[in-house]
């Protein structure tokens, strides 16, 4: 049987982790007061059903009690924060309708690879949740998400200057070795070329170079005139890094801009002409790296501002914890 853990996002996973310390049902009591609302022990038990079962299954008996006690307080703190956010959302008249809840549940099912209603019911059963409980949790998540978008997320801005500075401060994480993709034409010379052999080869190479400078297609010319094994591929040698080529060819390759064609280069193998198709690496920041850094900085700022917002909610609220009474 496939095990499904319905993913509601980090916040809900924390919210849904309340714990009870015994196997039986405890007498209900108030464990916290949040402004004019209460959190009861039964709420901790109810919200904690999925996690408590996993912990009982996974933790050794001798370690279970202590871990459950620690987790119980952590989860109560999360429930208090949830209550504060829901209260704030109500003050700001944030509304989430059932159509949004239904759409969110369908997305959750899709993310978890759940297709049929029967499979969904089984997944809820595995998590010790009823459909009503699950819908309530999804609704609460959407309400809190809307609250945080309005009060936190929209205020998080990452400037281009911050991205550039981060890139330079962490260059080793992003910088790749210089590399070029080149095409190559080789006019091979005999082992001990005569002056006539050299003259003929140079004349041939000069004619080919003239055609290339006039705009002829390098790949077609290479396929027709090159003596290299890569001729059948239009002279394409692929991506080359420093140290991969003859020094004379490498010097030319890394001095040319993309689209640039070298002059005739003499090596032991013969007369060479190369074209640089593209260059990568070095100090240039790619669009992909820029977006990666933007997301990283955005998430860092978001966490910091969310924590500040949570502290502000707690500071202006009346909170009384009675868990240990």
C-alpha positions as MATLAB code, in Angstrom:
seq = 'XXXXXXXXXXXXXXXXXXXXXXXXXXXXXXXXXXXXXXXXXXXXXXXXXXXXXXXXXXXXXXXXXXXXXXXXXXXXXXXXXXXXXXXXXXXXXXXXXXXXXXXXXXXXXXXXXXXXXXXXXXXXXXXXXXXXXXXXXXXXXXXXXXXXXXXXXXXXXXXXXXXXXXXXXXXXXXXXXXXXXXXXXXXXXXXXXXXXXXXXXXXXXXXXXXXXXXXXXXXXXXXXXXXXXXXXXXXXXXXXXXXXXXXXXXXXXXXXXXXXXXXXXXXXXXXXXXXXXXXXXXXXXXXXXXXXXXXXXXXXXXXXXXXXXXXXXXXXXXXXXXXXX';
ca = [
       0.000    0.000    0.000;
       1.307    3.454   -0.880;
       1.871    5.722    2.085;
       0.686    9.287    1.486;
       1.602   12.219    3.659;
      -0.623   15.018    2.492;
       1.573   18.053    1.974;
       0.028   21.321    3.165;
       3.240   23.304    3.474;
       5.649   23.738    6.378;
       3.301   25.807    8.531;
       0.530   23.239    8.508;
       2.926   20.392    9.073;
       4.031   22.169   12.242;
       0.475   23.001   13.231;
      -0.567   19.400   12.737;
       2.056   18.080   15.105;
       0.395   18.435   18.519;
       1.077   15.665   21.006;
      -0.548   13.796   23.845;
       1.597   12.148   26.493;
      -0.448    9.048   27.191;
      -2.239    6.327   25.305;
      -5.689    7.122   26.748;
      -7.985   10.106   26.346;
      -7.238   12.825   28.887;
      -9.803   15.036   30.586;
     -10.099   18.213   28.532;
      -8.681   21.420   29.912;
      -7.526   24.830   28.743;
      -3.805   24.784   27.908;
      -3.528   28.352   26.617;
      -5.489   31.594   26.341;
      -4.902   33.754   23.269;
      -6.636   37.115   23.627;
     -10.304   36.140   24.084;
      -9.972   32.581   22.719;
      -8.726   29.369   24.292;
      -6.715   26.385   23.127;
      -7.703   23.125   24.786;
      -5.880   19.894   25.385;
      -8.305   18.171   23.030;
      -7.156   20.525   20.258;
      -3.564   19.434   20.844;
      -4.712   15.829   20.740;
      -6.808   16.371   17.629;
      -4.184   18.313   15.681;
      -1.490   15.897   16.816;
      -3.074   12.684   15.623;
      -0.899   12.258   12.466;
       2.413   13.005   14.151;
       1.772   11.258   17.435;
       1.092    7.994   15.643;
       4.336    8.284   13.672;
       6.297    9.121   16.808;
       4.850    6.136   18.648;
       5.802    3.930   15.719;
       9.296    5.326   15.199;
      10.650    6.328   18.615;
      12.065    3.839   21.092;
       9.889    3.489   24.165;
      12.571    4.764   26.564;
      13.059    7.952   24.527;
       9.415    8.557   23.690;
       8.147   10.308   26.832;
      10.871   12.954   26.929;
      10.585   13.712   23.221;
       6.808   13.955   23.405;
       7.014   16.406   26.291;
       9.408   18.678   24.378;
       7.344   18.463   21.220;
       4.108   19.181   23.093;
       5.307   22.656   24.117;
       6.708   23.372   20.642;
       3.393   22.480   19.085;
       1.444   24.546   21.593;
       3.610   27.530   20.628;
       2.786   26.852   16.975;
      -0.940   26.634   17.775;
      -0.767   29.939   19.640;
       0.896   31.542   16.630;
      -1.750   30.058   14.340;
      -4.514   31.469   16.551;
      -2.901   34.905   16.515;
      -2.686   34.883   12.725;
      -6.269   33.741   12.293;
      -7.444   36.445   14.676;
      -5.446   39.064   12.765;
      -6.851   37.819    9.457;
     -10.383   38.184   10.840;
      -9.619   41.778   11.870;
      -8.393   42.492    8.334;
     -11.492   40.877    6.806;
      -9.499   38.261    4.869;
     -11.940   35.838    3.255;
     -11.259   32.404    1.777;
     -14.242   30.684    0.175;
     -14.930   26.992   -0.327;
     -14.025   27.147   -4.024;
     -10.494   28.153   -3.046;
     -10.351   25.340   -0.490;
     -11.530   22.803   -3.067;
      -8.971   24.028   -5.611;
      -6.194   23.821   -3.016;
      -7.161   20.273   -2.057;
      -7.122   19.229   -5.713;
      -3.623   20.680   -6.021;
      -2.500   18.830   -2.892;
      -3.886   15.568   -4.296;
      -2.052   16.188   -7.564;
       1.240   16.882   -5.778;
       0.859   13.631   -3.847;
      -0.069   11.564   -6.922;
      -3.575   10.849   -5.621;
      -6.071   10.215   -8.414;
      -9.220    8.607   -7.028;
     -11.518    9.559   -4.143;
     -10.906    6.146   -2.611;
      -7.152    6.743   -2.621;
      -7.683   10.169   -1.057;
      -9.880    8.659    1.678;
      -7.184    6.061    2.387;
      -4.521    8.768    2.605;
      -6.636   10.710    5.119;
      -7.130    7.535    7.133;
      -3.366    6.939    7.204;
      -2.951   10.439    8.629;
      -5.753    9.913   11.189;
      -7.703   12.805    9.660;
     -11.322   13.192    8.679;
     -12.229   15.066    5.521;
     -13.765   17.842    7.612;
     -10.565   18.213    9.653;
      -8.457   18.284    6.519;
     -10.642   20.940    4.884;
     -10.391   23.057    8.034;
      -6.604   22.849    7.973;
      -6.473   23.777    4.304;
      -8.805   26.730    4.920;
      -6.646   27.937    7.814;
      -3.512   27.610    5.686;
      -5.032   29.693    2.891;
      -6.201   32.368    5.332;
      -2.751   32.639    6.921;
      -1.041   32.629    3.513;
      -3.235   35.555    2.438;
      -2.418   37.401    5.674;
       1.323   36.932    5.194;
       1.176   37.958    1.535;
      -0.577   41.174    2.509;
       1.584   42.089    5.495;
       4.971   40.516    4.823;
       5.627   39.014    1.406;
       4.748   42.082   -0.663;
       7.193   44.182    1.353;
      10.187   41.931    0.623;
      12.319   43.448   -2.140;
      15.674   42.255   -3.467;
      17.616   44.861   -5.439;
      19.986   44.224   -8.343;
      22.763   45.746   -6.236;
      22.184   43.157   -3.500;
      22.307   40.342   -6.042;
      25.562   41.620   -7.537;
      27.134   42.065   -4.108;
      26.133   38.556   -3.032;
      27.559   37.139   -6.257;
      30.919   38.825   -5.697;
      30.981   37.841   -1.990;
      30.304   34.185   -2.853;
      31.954   33.978   -6.276;
      33.448   30.540   -5.644;
      29.967   29.062   -5.315;
      28.838   30.279   -8.726;
      31.845   30.898  -10.955;
      32.573   28.188  -13.499;
      35.886   27.648  -15.328;
      36.298   29.525  -18.583;
      35.216   27.385  -21.494;
      34.524   27.834  -25.208;
      32.660   25.855  -27.800;
      34.611   25.901  -31.056;
      34.590   24.640  -34.611;
      37.876   23.635  -36.218;
      39.296   23.303  -39.709;
      42.595   21.456  -40.166;
      44.743   21.396  -43.294;
      46.976   18.453  -42.466;
      50.671   18.521  -43.503;
      52.906   15.535  -44.269;
      55.449   14.509  -41.591;
      58.351   16.263  -43.318;
      56.700   18.892  -45.536;
      58.640   20.450  -48.348;
      58.500   24.165  -49.065;
      56.119   23.341  -51.921;
      53.855   21.377  -49.539;
      53.757   24.333  -47.173;
      53.043   26.792  -49.969;
      50.169   24.717  -51.305;
      48.701   24.209  -47.830;
      48.943   27.930  -47.043;
      47.295   28.859  -50.317;
      44.493   26.416  -49.613;
      44.069   27.681  -46.051;
      44.103   31.321  -47.201;
      41.364   30.587  -49.742;
      39.222   28.887  -47.080;
      39.813   31.735  -44.599;
      38.804   34.264  -47.268;
      35.526   32.424  -47.826;
      34.841   32.398  -44.087;
      35.602   36.118  -43.728;
      33.154   36.735  -46.595;
      30.419   35.017  -44.587;
      30.536   31.385  -45.734;
      29.056   28.860  -43.309;
      31.896   27.513  -41.156;
      30.284   24.103  -40.658;
      29.799   23.587  -44.389;
      33.359   24.695  -45.204;
      34.744   22.426  -42.465;
      32.788   19.442  -43.763;
      34.152   20.067  -47.246;
      37.765   21.069  -46.625;
      38.898   19.975  -43.139;
      41.178   16.973  -42.647;
      40.079   16.685  -38.996;
      38.018   13.772  -37.665;
      35.422   16.371  -36.640;
      34.863   17.409  -40.284;
      31.759   15.201  -40.513;
      30.282   17.216  -37.608;
      31.010   20.542  -39.262;
      34.287   20.825  -37.344;
      32.462   20.969  -33.990;
      34.904   20.143  -31.168;
      32.324   20.802  -28.447;
      33.057   22.660  -25.214;
      36.747   23.135  -24.500;
      38.345   24.257  -21.233;
      41.817   25.631  -20.740;
      44.391   22.878  -21.002;
      42.399   20.822  -23.507;
      43.949   22.269  -26.681;
      47.327   22.914  -28.244;
      48.597   26.154  -26.622;
      48.482   28.088  -29.909;
      44.879   27.049  -30.566;
      43.892   27.672  -26.947;
      45.381   31.164  -27.002;
      43.328   32.030  -30.056;
      40.151   30.375  -28.775;
      40.132   32.250  -25.468;
      40.966   35.594  -27.051;
      38.110   35.553  -29.575;
      34.562   36.709  -28.914;
      31.623   34.435  -29.812;
      31.340   34.360  -33.604;
      35.002   35.273  -34.035;
      37.210   33.431  -36.551;
      40.946   33.075  -36.068;
      43.711   33.675  -38.566;
      45.669   30.668  -39.830;
      47.402   28.928  -36.892;
      50.360   26.619  -37.508;
      50.824   23.540  -35.319;
      52.656   20.233  -35.726;
      49.433   18.724  -37.081;
      49.088   21.312  -39.837;
      47.331   24.601  -40.544;
      44.319   25.420  -38.389;
      41.390   27.813  -38.414;
      38.945   27.966  -35.523;
      35.659   29.690  -34.821;
      34.304   30.383  -31.330;
      30.591   29.568  -31.157;
      30.017   30.520  -27.499;
      31.815   31.242  -24.251;
      30.823   30.348  -20.708;
      32.245   30.755  -17.223;
      34.439   33.550  -15.983;
      33.063   36.514  -14.047;
      29.878   36.965  -16.061;
      26.716   36.226  -14.050;
      24.204   34.176  -16.021;
      20.486   34.829  -15.866;
      19.975   31.488  -14.135;
      22.510   32.334  -11.413;
      20.982   35.801  -10.968;
      17.535   34.268  -10.403;
      18.993   31.677   -8.041;
      20.580   34.413   -5.922;
      17.417   36.539   -6.046;
      15.357   33.628   -4.684;
      17.931   32.877   -1.991;
      18.024   36.486   -0.765;
      14.242   36.758   -1.009;
      13.769   33.696    1.201;
      16.286   34.971    3.746;
      14.524   38.335    3.957;
      11.107   36.699    4.040;
      11.992   34.498    7.017;
      13.468   37.464    8.882;
      10.460   39.701    8.254;
       7.984   36.911    9.034;
       9.668   36.315   12.392;
       9.541   40.054   13.120;
       5.853   40.105   12.183;
       5.136   37.130   14.443;
       6.903   38.821   17.346;
       4.816   41.951   16.739;
       1.601   39.885   16.885;
       2.696   38.251   20.142;
       3.755   41.559   21.681;
       0.351   43.177   21.279;
      -1.604   40.061   22.316;
      -2.618   38.603   25.667;
      -1.153   35.090   25.897;
      -1.381   32.823   28.921;
       0.052   29.289   28.830;
      -1.441   26.714   31.216;
       0.057   23.543   29.789;
       1.776   22.422   32.983;
      -1.071   23.237   35.368;
];
